[in-house]
Amino acid sequence: MNKKPLILGIESSCDETAASLITENEQGNPIVLSSIISSQEDVHKEFGGVVPELAARSHIEKIDLIVQKAIKKSGKSINDIDAVASTAGPGLIVCLSVGLSFGKAFACAIEKPFIAVNHLEGHALSPKINSKINYPYLLLLISGGHSQFLNVKGIGNYKRLGTTIDDALGEAFDKTAKLLGIDFPGGPQIEILAEKGNPKKYDLPKPIFNKGGCNLSFAGLKTAVLKISKKIKTEQERYDLAASFQKTIEDILYKKTKIAFEEFEKQENLNEKIFVVAGGVAANKKIRSMLIDLAKKSNYKSIFPPIELCGDNAAMIAMVGLEKFKLKQFNDLDYPAKPRWPLDKDAAFLKGAGVKI
């Protein structure tokens, strides 16, 4: 029996220190043997957002312990590991450097190949952990730092169809939560508050709703929430604003996803229409339900990663490592950290004031 590859994945792009070991069964399906995630919520709560220097310090303090825990939980030994995969970007440079340096040192110490992983590619492939997916597929990546529609043609082969021209969706959720008095990271709490509110109470803007293809914009929506939040006097109004925000996001994603379906179908001659949704916001149950219904109406098969693997984690990094290991796509130990690293290197950079859509 041939030994199946065992990959150690390491993630430290923002405020999660994570390690995971992944292998595969005889059928070639991935098996997550361990996935350890250490959050830094308590470190950043009083600041209302991630402080890069504090995040990096926390990574340095924890990473050795987290990797040890992942190896122990997997039931494997260090000698069983065939390659080490670490996030090299995009993300906060001081945070990326911790996991990247640790991964390189670990690979060097055990004399095994090192694999530099694009964090976004981790999200893109994360549903392959629990689902058999054929290329190409349409990906909606909605996380704290990124919101994109991508044509996933294969490993390392991506075509961007649309992106946010300002805030990422997860960022918009967290900022709205902060305006509503919810401690960081408050984005996931918006959905809970929204259940108690009237989604029609406030008519919030939908930036570039009728133009820009499947590009997205959330800055104007966030500004409107800021203005209304200053006038809120009752708890019920707070619930109503959360509900109105949640519903507005659903409306935006519904329309933009329909456009993305059309764009995707123009690029590919499809035997099977697959729609993958990944990233932290993919855990939002209302958004999940809406996208599943839309996919069904449009004859797409919708696929999500497991809820616990929607946010930043090392299992998705190890998953990319596993795919690249089989293709013998290894990297040198001087591979740099990349704070900006688009999946589609040919896509135009659409961000900042004055962007023309």
Secondary structure as the mmCIF struct_conf table of DSSP 4:
data_model
#
loop_
_struct_conf.conf_type_id
_struct_conf.id
_struct_conf.beg_label_comp_id
_struct_conf.beg_label_asym_id
_struct_conf.beg_label_seq_id
_struct_conf.end_label_comp_id
_struct_conf.end_label_asym_id
_struct_conf.end_label_seq_id
HELX_LH_PP_P HELX_LH_PP_P1 ASN A 2 PRO A 5
STRN STRN1 ILE A 7 GLU A 11
BEND BEND1 SER A 13 ASP A 15
STRN STRN2 GLU A 16 GLU A 24
TURN_TY1_P TURN_TY1_P1 GLU A 26 GLN A 27
BEND BEND2 GLY A 28 GLY A 28
STRN STRN3 PRO A 30 SER A 39
HELX_RH_AL_P HELX_RH_AL_P1 GLU A 41 HIS A 44
HELX_RH_3T_P HELX_RH_3T_P1 LYS A 45 PHE A 47
TURN_TY1_P TURN_TY1_P2 GLY A 48 GLY A 48
BEND BEND3 GLY A 49 GLY A 49
HELX_RH_AL_P HELX_RH_AL_P2 PRO A 52 SER A 74
TURN_TY1_P TURN_TY1_P3 GLY A 75 GLY A 75
HELX_RH_3T_P HELX_RH_3T_P2 ILE A 78 ASP A 80
STRN STRN4 ALA A 83 GLY A 89
BEND BEND4 PRO A 90 GLY A 91
HELX_RH_AL_P HELX_RH_AL_P3 ILE A 93 ILE A 110
TURN_TY1_P TURN_TY1_P4 GLU A 111 GLU A 111
STRN STRN5 PHE A 114 ASN A 118
HELX_RH_AL_P HELX_RH_AL_P4 HIS A 119 LEU A 125
HELX_RH_3T_P HELX_RH_3T_P3 SER A 126 ILE A 129
TURN_TY1_P TURN_TY1_P5 ASN A 130 ASN A 130
BEND BEND5 SER A 131 SER A 131
HELX_LH_PP_P HELX_LH_PP_P2 ASN A 134 ASN A 134
BEND BEND6 TYR A 135 TYR A 135
HELX_LH_PP_P HELX_LH_PP_P3 PRO A 136 PRO A 136
STRN STRN6 TYR A 137 ILE A 142
BEND BEND7 GLY A 144 GLY A 145
STRN STRN7 SER A 147 GLY A 154
TURN_TY1_P TURN_TY1_P6 ILE A 155 GLY A 156
STRN STRN8 ASN A 157 THR A 163
STRN STRN9 THR A 164 THR A 164
BEND BEND8 ILE A 165 ASP A 166
HELX_RH_AL_P HELX_RH_AL_P5 LEU A 169 LEU A 179
TURN_TY1_P TURN_TY1_P7 LEU A 180 GLY A 181
HELX_LH_PP_P HELX_LH_PP_P4 ILE A 182 ASP A 183
BEND BEND9 PHE A 184 PRO A 185
HELX_RH_AL_P HELX_RH_AL_P6 GLY A 187 ALA A 194
TURN_TY1_P TURN_TY1_P8 GLU A 195 LYS A 196
BEND BEND10 GLY A 197 GLY A 197
TURN_TY1_P TURN_TY1_P9 PRO A 199 LYS A 200
BEND BEND11 LYS A 201 TYR A 202
TURN_TY1_P TURN_TY1_P10 PRO A 207 ASN A 210
BEND BEND12 LYS A 211 GLY A 212
TURN_TY1_P TURN_TY1_P11 GLY A 213 CYS A 214
STRN STRN10 LEU A 216 LEU A 216
HELX_RH_AL_P HELX_RH_AL_P7 ALA A 219 SER A 229
TURN_TY1_P TURN_TY1_P12 LYS A 230 LYS A 231
BEND BEND13 THR A 234 THR A 234
HELX_RH_AL_P HELX_RH_AL_P8 GLU A 235 GLN A 267
BEND BEND14 ASN A 271 GLU A 272
STRN STRN11 ILE A 274 ALA A 278
BEND BEND15 GLY A 279 GLY A 279
HELX_RH_3T_P HELX_RH_3T_P4 GLY A 280 ALA A 283
HELX_RH_AL_P HELX_RH_AL_P9 LYS A 285 LYS A 297
TURN_TY1_P TURN_TY1_P13 SER A 298 ASN A 299
STRN STRN12 LYS A 301 ILE A 303
HELX_RH_3T_P HELX_RH_3T_P5 ILE A 307 LEU A 309
TURN_TY1_P TURN_TY1_P14 CYS A 310 CYS A 310
BEND BEND16 GLY A 311 ASP A 312
BEND BEND17 ALA A 314 ALA A 314
HELX_RH_AL_P HELX_RH_AL_P10 ALA A 315 LYS A 326
TURN_TY1_P TURN_TY1_P15 LEU A 327 LYS A 328
STRN STRN13 ASN A 331 ASN A 331
TURN_TY1_P TURN_TY1_P16 LEU A 333 ASP A 334
HELX_LH_PP_P HELX_LH_PP_P5 TYR A 335 ALA A 337
BEND BEND18 PRO A 339 PRO A 339
BEND BEND19 LEU A 343 ASP A 344
TURN_TY1_P TURN_TY1_P17 LYS A 345 ASP A 346
BEND BEND20 ALA A 347 ALA A 347
BEND BEND21 GLY A 352 GLY A 352
TURN_TY1_P TURN_TY1_P18 ALA A 353 GLY A 354
#
